[in-house]
Amino acid sequence: MSMDIKEIQNLIKFVSKAGVNEVSIEQGDFKITIKTECGGTGSFEPMMVQQAPVAVQPVMHQVVAAQPQVAAAPKEASPAVSGAEGNYITIKSPMIGTFYRRPSADKDPFVNVGDSISAGTVLCIVEAMKLFNEIESEVSGRIVKVLVDDTSPIEYDQPLFLVDPS
């Protein structure tokens, strides 16, 4: 089967009046697909008209693998001694996500430079996959430096805070 140009034009008019976004017709080795932009708002404009032999091809979807999360629920950042910063302890991110210094936009930051902290003190929140994880300190000391800007994307093991343990 094959359609002449007049039949195709009539089909386009019919699709326009019917108010649909896409119509596909397959008969034997004949296939036609008409896609519209407006969905029947009166100003019909076909986006694509295709007439070709039918060839069944598998549709391949690219799947982007998500970064694996830490197996246990990450509640604490892992401290590491930094040689370049003297005797300071570097508190690093336990996961990939978005770094937040405060619980909400209208609240004060969890910690500021100069604040004394102890083990269990909430330092920040890391949002990962719509989950907000409070990051607690494993060490006691004084915050020397905040290494990441609020609402910044962060990587796993990225330094977040410098702490003076003395």
N, C-alpha and C positions, 0 to 999 in steps of 0.2 A: 504494500500500500504506500501511496505517496500523496501528499497534499499539494495543491497548487497554491500560488500566492494569494488568490482570492479567498480560499478556504482558511488560510492562515490569518488573513486580515479579519475575517468574520470571527474566528476563534479569539483573536485579541480583543475585539469589541465585546464579545460575550464575557470574557474574563473581566474586562473593565466594569461592565454592568453588574456582574455577580459579586464584586467586591472582595475577591480572593487575592492572596499575595502570590500564589504559585500554582501552576497547572502543568502536569506532565501526562503525555499520552504516549503509550507504547503499543505498537501493533506489528508483530513480526520483526523485521529488521529496521522498522521505522520508529523514530522517537523524536518527540518535540517537547520542549520545556519552555514555558513562558513565565517569567518572574516579573512582578510589578513592584514599584517603589511605594505607591500610595495606598494600596489596599482598598480601592473603590471609593476614593474621595472625589471622583469626578475628573481629576486631572491625571488621567492614566498615561503612563509612559513606560513602555516595556524596557526592562533592563537587559534581558537576554532572550534571544530566540535562537533555538538550536535545532537543527535537523541533521541527524546522523544515524548510521547503523548502530544498533544496540550492541554494546560490548560490555559484558559483565566484568567489572573490575572490583576487587576488594578495596574497601575504603580503609586507608591506613591513618591512624590517629597517632600523633606524637605524644608520648606520655613523658612528662617531666617528673623524675623521681624526687620526692621530697627528702630533705635532709633528715636522717634518722635522729630521733630525739633520745635523750639520755634515758636508759631503761628505768631507773628509779626516779621517783618524782623529785626533781631538783629543787631543794629548798635552800641550799647553802652554796656560796661561791668558794672555790678552792683558792686558798692563799698560797703565795709563792714568794720567796725572798728574792728581791731584785738587787743584783750586784751593782748595776749602774746608778741606782738611786740611794746608795749607802746601805743603811740597815732598815730601810722601809720594806714593808710587806705589800705586795701587789695583790689586790683582790680582783680576780678575773671572772668573766661571765661563764656560767655553766651551760649556756645554750645560745643559739641564734635567735634574734628577735629584735624588738624595739625597746630601747632603754628609756625608762621614765624615772625622774628624780623625785617626783611627788605623787601622792595617791590620787589626786585629781587636780585639774587646772586651777581651782580656787584655794588649794591647800598649800602649806609650806613644804619645802623639800624634806625628805626623810632625814638626811644628814647634810651638813655644810662643812666647809673647810674649817678646821679648828675644833669641831665637835669631838667629844670623847665617846667612844663606842665600846661595847663589850660583846662577848660571844652571844649570838641570838638577836642582836640589834638589826632591825630591818634597814637595809641600805638603799634599796631601790626596787623597782618592779621591772621585770622583763616580760613583754608581751610576745608570746609565740603561739601562732595559730589560734588567735582569739582567746587564749588563756593568759591570765595575768598572774605571774609567778613572783611572789615576794622573795627577794634575795637577802638572806641573813648573813651576818658576819660570823666567821668561825674564830676570829681573833679579837683581842682587846687592844685598845690604843687610841690614837687621835688621828682624825682624817687630815692628811697633809695636802692632798690634791684630788680633785674630781677630774678624771681623764676623758670623759665622754660628755657631749652636750645632750641636754634633755631632748627627748623624742627622736634620737638618732638611731639608725639601724646599727646593730652590733653583731659580731661574729662570735662563735664558740671560742673560749679561751682568750678573748680580747680583754686587756687590762681596763678596769673600771675605776678603781680607787687606789691611792697610795695611803698606807696607814703607818704611822710611827708607833711601834709597839712599846716604846719606853714610857 
